[in-house]
Amino acid sequence: MIATNVRMYLLLVVTWMRAAAQYRGSLALLTAGSFVVNGLDIAAIWVIFAHTTRLGGFTLPEVMFLYGTAGVSFALADMLAGNTDKIGAYIKSGAFDTMLIRPVSPFVQLAADSFSPPRFGRLGQAVVVLGIALPQLGVPWSRAWMIPVMILCGLVIFIAIWTIAGAAQFLLVDAPEVANAFTYGGNQLTQYPFSVYGGELVRGVTFIVPLAFVNWQPGLYVLDHADPLGLPYALRFASPVAALIMALLATLAWRAGLRRYRSTGS
């Protein structure tokens, strides 16, 4: 079943990419525009460091590392499942009903629908930032193994949040901004060291919505930093556990939403 869903997802993505490739000039401009627009975030960080040497106790390369790892995870999640935040519009238009009668998972259809190649611009920008930061940090191999783990776990956590937020729209059809608050808002939050935020907020995104396990807790291990809040050291290795829990919750939320879905009749 999983292999079939993956194959169908790739087929749908390739179909949308072929359609987009018919307008090569527009595709190139949109991708470049996405790269530049997302680059404004890192430009803001550079402006901050033009007036200080540390942000929340972290140097510029360290902040770029946190930004890049979270950015790669978020960009991949956006490509794979970002379209789920539009489920409310599909429900109101009746398009979601069409997905339910096709012999393909409705989640796969929704995630792949209207796949936008310019999303690669966001991913490329995050990869560039991470590529610039890593050589300056000189992370030893004894800790570097955590980097791909945290990116993968961050990807799962972001997809899970997107899925849960999308599932909520089975009940809150007219509230896509609720989903954006946790997805795009979560991405903005993880771009900076959590040491610049209040302690209650950090605990909330550690034990309630586990955004701290995207790049903060594992990042403390990679960068060999002490936790400003003095949270247990073991949390630095808990990203896989957080990702697994979020994946299970997302699966349950999506299935519950489907069971309670009633057609709009449109």
N, C-alpha and C positions, 0 to 999 in steps of 0.2 A: 504493500500500500504506500509506504513512504517513497520507495523508488518510483512508483507510478506518478505520485504527486510532484516529485522533483522533476521528472521528465516532462510532465504537462506544463509545469511552471516555466521551464526553460523554453519549451516550444512557443508558449504564449509571449514570453519576453522577446524571443527572436522575431516573432511576427510583428510586434510593435516597433522593434528597432529597425526592421526592414522598411516599415512604413515611414518612420522618421527619416531614414536615410534617403528617401526620395527627394528631400529638400535639404541638400547637403550644406548649403550656405547658411540656412537658418539654424541647422543642427550645430554647426561649428560656432556660430555666434552665441547661441544659447548656452552651450557648454562653456565657452570662454567667459561669458557673463556670469555664470554660476561660480566659476573659479574665482573671478575678481570680487564678486559680491561677498562671498564667504571669506575672502581674504581680508575684508574690512575688520572682521573680528580679531584676527591676529595683529592687524595694524593698530587696533585700540590698545592691545597689550604692549606693543612696542612704544606707544605714546606714553603709557604709564611708566615704563622703565626708562624713559628719557628723563624722568624726574626722580627716580629712586633706583636703588640697586637691588632691592628685594621687595617681594609682594607676599605678605603673609608669611615671611620667613623663607621664601623660595626665590632662587635666582631666575633670570630670564630663560636660560636653557631648560631649567626644571619646569617652569610654567609652560613653556612650549611643548615639553614632553607630555605633561598632563593634558594640554589642549589637543595635541596630535593623537594621542591614544583614544581619548574620548571621541574626537572628531572622526577617526577611522571607523570606530564601532558604530557611531550614529549614522554616518554616511552609508555604510553597508546595510544597516537596519532600514534606513529610509528607502534604499533601492529595493530591498527584499519585501518589505511590508508597510512602507509608508503610506500606501494608498488606502489602508484600512481606516484611516481617520476620516475618509469621505463616505463611509458606509451609510450615514444618515441621508445623504443626497441620493444614493442608490436605492434606498428603501422608499423614499418619497416619490421617486420617478417610476418605481416598479421594476427597475433594472435588476434588483436583487432577486426578485421572483424568477426571472429568466435564468439566473445563475443556479438556482435551486433545482431546476429541472434538467440541467445538463449533467452528463456522467463524469463530472470532474468536481473535486472538492470546491465548495463555494469560497472558502478562504483562499485557495490557490488562484481562483479566477479573480477575486477581488484584489489580491496582492499584486497580480501581474497586469491587471487592466490599466490601459493608458500608461504603460511603462515609459518613463522619460529618460532617454540617454543623457540629457544634460545633468542628471544627477551624478554622473561620473565627475563633473567639475567639482562638486563638494568633496568627493572622495579624493580626487587628485590634490586638492589644496591641503587636506589634512595629512596626506602621505608626505607631501613636500615639507610641511612644518615638522613632522616627526623625523623625517630624514635629516633635517638640519640640526635638530636638537640632539639626537642620539650620539653623533661623533663628539660633541662638546661635553657630554656627560661622562663618557668613558665608563659605562656600566660594566662591571666584571661579569663573565659568563656564569658565575655562581648565582647571580641574581637576574641576569638577562632572560633566563628561561621563562620568567613570569610575564614578560611583555606580550608574547602571542597568546598566553593564557588569559590575560586581562582583556585583550582586544576581543577574543572569542566570547568570553563571559559577558563583556559589555554589549556585544552584538545580541546575545540571547536576551539579556535584560531589557534592552531597548525594544526588541521585537515583542517581548512579553508585555511591556507597558503599552505599546501600540495596540496589541491585540486586546488587552483588557479595556483600554479606552475605547476601542472600536466596538467591543461587545456591549459596553455601557450604552452605546447609541441605539441598541435595540429598544431601550427604554427611553433614552433622552435623544430622540431623533434630531431635535433642533439645537443641539448643544455641542457642535464640533470643537468649539473653543475649549471645552473641558478636556478633550483629548490633547489639544495643542499645549495646554498648560503643563501636562506631564511629559509630553514627547519633546517638542521644541524647547519648552521651558527647562526640561531636564538637561537638554544638551547645553543650553546657555549656562546652567548652574555648574556643570562639570568642566567647563572651560577654564575655571579658575581654582586655585587651591582652596579647599574647604576651610582653611584656617582664616580666611577673610570673612567668613560668615559667623553668625551667632551660634553658640553651643546648642541651643534647642533645635535650630534648623538642621544642624549637622547630625544630631541624634535622630531627627525625624527621617532624614534621607539615608540613614544607616539601618534603622530598625523597622521603619514603616514602608517607605518607598526606597528600596535599596540602591539608590544611585551612587552611594559612596563606594559600592563594590565594582562600579564601572572602571574607575581609574584612581580614586583617592586612596583607599586602603591598600590595594596591590601596588599602587604607585609609591606609597610610603616605603614599602619593602624594596622596590627597585632602586629608589633614590637614597635608601638607608637614612630616612628621616624619622625622628620621633613623632608620635601622634600628639598634636597640640592639646587634644582633649584627654589624653591619657587613657584611651580605650584599649581593651585587651590586645596584645600583640598578635594573638591567633586570628583576629579578624582580617589580617593582611592576606591570609590564605583561604578566606571564606568565600571568595567570588564564585567558584564553581558551585558551592552549596546554594548561594543566593540565586544564581542563574537557574539551577534546577528547580528550586521552589517557585520562582517566578514563572518558569515554563509550565509547571504543573497548574499553577493558579490561572495562567492565561488559557490553557487547554480547557479547564473546567468552566471558566467564564464564557469562552466562545461557545462551548456546547450548551451551556445554560441559556445563552442568548438565542441560539438557534431553536431550542425547544420552545421558548416563549415567544418566538417571532410569529406575528400575524400579518398577513399580506395587507398592504394599503388598498388593494383593489384597483390601483391606477394602472 
